[in-house]
């Protein structure tokens, strides 16, 4: 059974109304619900349109405008370039899977910290911060290695898709695509060497 969504209504005056608590809330409150893993749905009170994504993007924009942005210029421009691209749908899934794996890695490390230092939240938070400071190079190396493997998998997947498309369209005689017969009967890359002499 799927978890019931907490419905928040956004009124024309830009105020957010939490139907679960019957009171108005702020964007900061919505952020806290997300941090607390509450499943939310934000709807326009007038049109009943689901505007959850736009409000979540607004929270991200505010966070990015703060002192420590997460996305670099290069990341943002690459994301923009994928809109309208043939790989747009795959890129969304790729990013989602990578975030899930990253979250799982973080949870495992936190579980290991708890196993060593117990359930003291202050100690855990301090130890977690210190661990990340001292282990930053090792963590960076581990993430770099993972991302390289992930990138290679993505490139392989893209190559497989291109190969399948080539095989699919090779029988139709489109310009730039060899026919199936031409593909099989490709000339050798080097002329045969002469023997004897």
Protein Blocks (a to p, Z undefined) as FASTA:
>chain_A
ZZddddddddfkopacdfklopacdfklmmmmmmnopacddddfklopafklmmmmmmmm
mmmmmmbdfbdfklmmmmmmmgopaklmmmmmmmmmmmmmmmmmmmmmmmmmmmmnojaf
klmmmmmmmmmmmmmmmmmmmmmmmmmmmmmmmmmmmmmmmmmmmmmmmmnopghiacfk
lmmmcccfbdcddedZZ
